[in-house]
């Protein structure tokens, strides 16, 4: 698989098969991903990889909080409060396309809540990678973490695996911290669901649009 093929075939998978993931393969991917770039070679990413009983314990704690409609709290703003224009339009559009693929109507509040809750079962993925970083890290280091995550996701594709980056886990960081040892002086960032995609699931098949290059990039001097 070329890098381009990995980029094009990668998508946020929201329905995984019940197939285990080989830990040797995960170690290989994460070892290679250590070559991801970071400003000053700081390498600000930290992660915990869960499967089996530890993953089930964390998911059970969050499932209880979701069912009880417990208050959600994040350690950072997942989206800017002032998000608007094309940025907000893209966010809303992909959400509506997902619900349409699932056959969940706009006014089906129960169906939409059930799909929301499914986030915290990692969409059936057998592995979840939890990402955290020291609280004093700034936007450049968070950008470095994004480059590392993208590197991990593309290497997973090369291995025939799939993933779904999930900032939604941040809404239940308290429950995560109660079940997983994450340093108090670190910000919990996100989860990454890892596994094998269900190729027949409609939620994995709908088209996810991207802005045309002319809308986001300007060339000068060519």
LINKA-V249451 format. One line per field, one symbol per residue. psi: psi as a letter, one per 40 degrees, with the letter a starting at -180 (. if undefined). burial: b if it has 9 or more other C-alpha atoms within 8 Angstrom, else e. A space follows every 50 residues. Layout:
psi: ???
burial: ???
//
This chain:
psi: hiddddddehihhfhiighihhddddddddddeeeiiihefdgeiiihhi ibdddddddddddddddefihihieihdiidehaaddddddddddddddd defhidegdddddddddddeeffeiehhhhhiiideiadddddddddddd ddddddddeeiiihhgedddefdddddeehghhdeihhciihhhahihee hdeeeihhiiiidedehhhie.
burial: eeeeebeeebebbbbbbeeebeeebbeebbeebeeebbbeeebbbeeeeb beebbbbbbebbbebbeeeeeebbbeeeeeeeeeeeebbeeeebeebbbb beebeeeeeeebeeeebbbbbbbbbbbbbbbbbbeebeeebbebbebbee bbbbbbbbeebbbbbbbbbbbbbebbbebeeeeeebbbbbbbbbbbbbee eebbebeeeeeeeeeeeeeeee
//
